[in-house]
Every structure is written in C-alpha cells, then in structure tokens.
Amino acid sequence: MFRLGPGELIILLVIFLVIFGPSKLPEAGRTLGNTISEFKKAVKGIDASSEGEQESQ
C-alpha cells in the first residue's frame, strides 16, 4: 500500500509535533493506535463472517 521511509516518518512526526504540541502528542498517538486496532478487528470480523457464509453455501 503505502511505503514510508525514515525520512517521511520524521517529517510526519515534526508536523504532528507542531500541530498538537508536545503535551498532546502522546494522547494523539494513543488515539491513532486505538483507531487502527479497532479497524483491524472490524476487518477480521468481516473476513470471518464472509468465510462462514462461503462454507455454508
């Protein structure tokens, strides 16, 4: 999908630091991590339910 190298990651981190400030950066990272994990759980749930439907047919 997207390939980010170390240079791009550093630029993104600096942008987030400027936008959110050092005190809000850990909270923003935690929120982003939770969002990604919830998305992965939802995708796994969709995959599992589609596999169940295929087996029953």
N, C-alpha and C positions, 0 to 999 in steps of 0.2 A: 504494500500500500504506500505509505509514506516512509521515506528513509531520511532520518535526521542524523547528521553527523555531529561531532562535538562542537563545531563552530556554531551551528544553528541552535543547538541546545543552550549554549552560553548566551547567545543573542536573545532567545526567548526568556531565559532566566532574568537577564538585565531588564527587559521590557516589563516583565511581571513585577520586578522589584521596584521599578519607577512608578508603575500604576498603583500597586497595592501598598507599597511601603514595607519596611522590614518587619513591622509588628503583625501585619495581616497576611504575610506570605505563607507562614506555616498553616494557617487556617484555610487559605485558598488551596494549597496543595492537598490538604486532608479532604476537602470537599471534592476536588477533582478526582482523587483516588477512590473515594466512596462512589462517585458517579460512574466511574469506569467499571468498578466491581459490580455494581447493580446492573449495568448494561450487559456485562458478560454473563451474569446469572440469568437475565432475561433471554439472551440469545441461546444459552444452553437449554432453558426451558422450552423454547420454541423448537429447537432441534429435537429434543426428547419427545415432544408431543407429535412432531411430524413423523418421526421414526415409528412411533406407536401406531399411527394411522396407516403407514405403509405396510406394517406387519399384519394388520387386521384385514387388509384387502386381499 
